Amino acid sequence: MIHRKLQRFCSIGYWLAALFLLQLLPGCSKDPVSSGGEVIDRTRTGYVLEDNFNFSVCNGLLVYTGQTKLLKGSAASTFLASDNDAFSTLGLRIRDIPSSQYDNNWCITMASYSTVPGVQSFRKLPLGDNQPVLTGNGHYLYVSRYLPGTDTITRVNGVLLSDTDIKTGNGLLQVLTQVIQPENVSNLQQFILGDTTLTLFTLAIQHSGLLPLLQTGEYTLLAPVNEVMRQKGAIKPGLNLTTPDSILATNPTELATLLKYHLLKGRCFLDRIHRMADTAANHALTTLSGERLVIGGDAQTYNSTTFSGNKNNTSAKIYRWGYERYNFANFPAGNGVVHHIDNILLP
């Protein structure tokens, strides 16, 4: 009698256990469910980057800044992704995030700037230079599309795209061959005033009376960094840019003539500078001073552009910080572009 009761109890327990397991089955299905109850779609941009080892540094940046949550969500967006090779050019690896030379502000700005709200097809944009596209940080990136032959080339802030309009579950993915510089100011004046590597050059711009010019119009600024100004700024008697005092002692009119030689009209990322020079006599472009500046280097090589002034013995190159591979070119600044250079241009 006791045996039969135990057998009946076990039978009831079996069916209760079976019923409990049936209730748990949805949580063990092959379609993962997030903690919020939303079905995970691994075709969405955030998961595509997470699942692809070639984008591990980019994904690490997104995780660190929290931007990955947006890219894994259902909201439509277009993301500009640089692969590991592109980040290695900056000396940035996955183990360097977050403890790297780049501060939190750069990481956050970079993640939001690389995210365009909505589905933005670059392939459907017309041919043309510097077509503005609003980004997640409230500023613009600039898309250029042109035909060097029969193939259409697409660049963003001067950087070539290797893949365009890759469809994901929540938008599009654009793949860059380099890491783009983010825009976070409205004009060139704000840029140079906030750049601690250009304090001497900025003081010279202020003393010359050219600073208000950088608020309006479109210009490309070739800016010697502080180190260069200190080393090469003693140009001639009465024209010395090595210290704040010597800059303030310089004649503003003469200083303005020199500094206008560092300004090109228009928004010119490095690729556009080369395209303009390719169609110009002697590969020379006209600066704001009216004097010609010879452009050299190879547009296909990473930031190898050179600038030769009329009275320069050595061409200026894009400035490179110490022995790092990272160099300072293609900074968008609202109404123009800034390229940091390693020489003072002499007209």
N, C-alpha and C positions, 0 to 999 in steps of 0.2 A: 504493500500500500504506500509506503514511504517512497519507494522507488518510482511508482507511477506519478506521484505528485511532483517529484523532482524532474522527471522526464517532461511533464507538462509545463513546468516552470521554465525549463531550458528552451522548450519549443517557443513559448511566448517571448522569452528573451531574445531568441534568434530573430523573430520577425520584428521586434522593436529595434534591434540593432540594424537589421536590413533597412527598415524605414528611415532610420537616422542617417545611414550611409547614402540613401537616395537623395535626402535633402542636401547633402554635402556635394553631390556630384557636379553641379554647375561650377563650383569653385575649383574642381579638378579637371575641367574641360580643357581641350586643346586651344581654346581661345582665351588667352590670359585676360584677367580683369584687374584693373587698377584698384587701389584702396578706395578711390572715390566712386567705384561702381561702373566706371566708363571702360568699355572694351578697348584694349590696347591694339592700335593699328601700327604694325612695325614698318609700314610703307611710308609713314609720316617722316618729315625731314629730320627731326631730332633722333629718331630711331635709326634711320638710314646712316647718319653720321656716326652714331654709337656703334653700329654693327660693322662699320668699315674701318679697318685698321689704318688705312692710308690717311684718315682724318682724325686720328686719335688726339693730336695736339689741339685741333680745332674743337673737338668734342670736349676735351678737358677745359678749355677756355669757357665753353658754354655752360658746363656743369659748375665751374667755379663762380661764374657771374649769375647763375640762376636762369639764364636765357634758354636753357634746354627745355624747361617746363613749357614755355610758349611754343617752341618748335615741335614738341611732342603732343601739343593740344590740337583741338579741332579748328582753331582759327586759321584762316588762310594767310600765308606769308611767302615771301620769296627770299631765300637766304643765299648770300655770297660766301662760299666756302673755299678756303685755301688748304691745300694738302700738307702733309708733313714736310715734304721737300721745300715748299714755300716758306714754312715757319723756320726751317733749319737755316735758311739764308739770314734770318734775324738772330740766329744763335739760340732759338727758343725750342725746347723739347718738352715732352709731356711731364717729365719730372721737375721742370722748372716752374710749373704752375702749382700754387700761386707764388712760390718764393723765387722770383726772377727779377731782372733789372727793371721790368715793367711794373709800374705801380697799379693800384686798384683802379684808379680813374681811367687809365689806358685800357685795361681789360674790359671794364664796363662799357666804355665808349665804343670800343672795337666790336663788342658783341651786339650792341643795339644798332650801331651804324651799319653792320653787315646784314641787318634784317629789314627788309622792305615790307610794309604792311600790304596785304592783298597779293593777288597773283599778277606779277609784273613780267610779261614776256619781253625779253631783250631782243629776241629774234624778230619780233613784229615791229620794233622801232624802225623808223626810216633811217636812211643814210644821213650822217651829219655828225658834227663834233659837239661834245659837251652837252648832251641832252640831259637836263636835270631830273633826277628821280628822288623823291622824298623818302628818307629813311626813318628808322625807329627812334633815332636820337633827335629828330626835329630838323636836321640839316640835310644836305643833298649829296648824292654821289652823281658822277658825270659820265654818261655812256656815250662813247664815240663808235660809230659804225661807218666803215669806208671800204672801198674796193681798190686794193693795190694792183689787182689783176682781174681774175675771174671769181675769186673767192672773197666773201665778205668777212672782214676782220671786225671783231667786237672787243672793245677795251673799256674798262671802268677805271677812272682816275689814272689813266695811262697804262694800266695793267691788262695784259692779254687774258682773255677767257679761253680755256681749253675745251670746256663743254658748256653748252648754252641750253637753257630751258629744259632741264631734266625734271620730268614730272614726278612728284611725290604724292603721298596720300593727302597732304594738306597744303600743297602749293607747288613751287618750283625751286630748283636748286641750280645756281650758277657757280661754276668751278673756275677759280682763279689760279694763274700760274705763279703769282706772287701775293704777298700780303699787302692790301691797300692801306693807305694812310687815311684815317678818319677825319672828317671835317667836324669841328666843334666851335667855330667862330663865324661871325657874319661878314667880316671884311679883313683885308690885309693889315690894316692898322691894328685891329685887335690881336691879330696873330703875332706880329712882331713885338708888340708891347708885352705879350704874355710869354714870349720865348726867351728863356734865360741864356740860351746859347748865342743870342743876337743882341745883347745889351749895348755893345759899342756901336754896332751898325745902326741900331734903332736910335741911339742918341745922335748919330750923324744925320739920320733922316730928319729927326726933329729940328736940329740946329739949321739944317739947310732950308727948312720951310716946306718940305715935300710931304710931311706926314698927313695933312688933310687930303692930299691927292689919293691916298691909299684907301679912303673910305668909299669912293665912287669909281665908276668905270670898271674896266676889266684889265688887269695887268698880271704879268709874270715877273716875280722878283727873284733875282739871283743874289743871294745874301751871303757875304763872307761871315764866318762864325768868329767869335771872340778871339780864339787862339790865332786865327789868321790875321785879324786886325792888329793884334799885339806884335806879331812877328814881321808883318809886311806893310804896316800902316805908315811908316815914315817914308812917304813918297817923294817929297822934296821940301825944301825950306818953305814954311808957311802952310804946308799941307801934310799934317801929321795926324793919323787916326789911331795911335797906339794906346792912348789913355783918354779918359773923359775930359781932363783939362786941356789936352792938346786938340781935341775935337772942337771944344768950345772956343778955342783961340783961332780956329780956321775961318777964313772968309766964307760966309754962307753961300754966296753966289758961285764961287769956285767949287765949293763942296757939292752944290746941287748939280753942277755940270758933270762931276765925277759920278755921282750916285744915279743920275738918269741913264748912265751907261750900263747900269745894273737892272734896268727895267725894260721889258718887252711889252708891247701892247697885246692885249688878248689873254685868254685863259689857255696857257700852253703847258700841258703835261709833256714829258720828255718825248713821247712818240710823235706828238704834233710838232714839236720843235724840229725833229728830224725830217718830218714830211714837208714842212715849210722850207727847210734848208735845201732839201733835195731838188726843189724847183726854183731856188734862188741862185743868182750869179755868184760863183765862187763859194757856195754854201754859207753865205753871210746873211744875217738878219739885221734889220735896222732897229736900233734901240731908241728909247725915248729921247735921247740926246741928239738923235739924227745921225749918229756914227754907226758904222757897220761892225758886227761881231761875228766872227767865223765859228761855225759849228762843226765839230768833229766827233769821232767815235762811232760806235756801231749801235744802231737802235735795237738790234736783236740781242745784245749783250747787256746783262743786268747793270743798269745805271752807269754806262761807260761814256756818256756824253761829255764832250769837252767844249770849253768856251775860250776862244783866243782873242784877246783885245789887241787893238792897233799897236800899242807900245809894250805889250807883255812879252817877256822872253820865255815864259812858261805858261802853258794853257791852264786854265782853271778846270778842275774836275769836281764832280759831286763829292762833297765832304764825307769822309769816312771816319768814324769815331775810333781812335786808337787802332788796335789790331782787329777790331771786330769786323765781321763781314757786313754788318748793318750799315747802310749809309742813308743820307738825308735828302731824299728827292720826292717830288710829286705830292707835296702837302697841299690839299685843297683848303682855301681860306675865304669862302663866301664869294668874293668878287675877283678871285684870282688863284694863283698857284705860287708856292714858295719852293725854291730849290736852294739848299745850303751848299755853298761852294768853298773850295780850299785856296782861293787866291783873290786878290783885289784886281778888278778889271780896269785897265788903263786905256782911255780913248786916244 
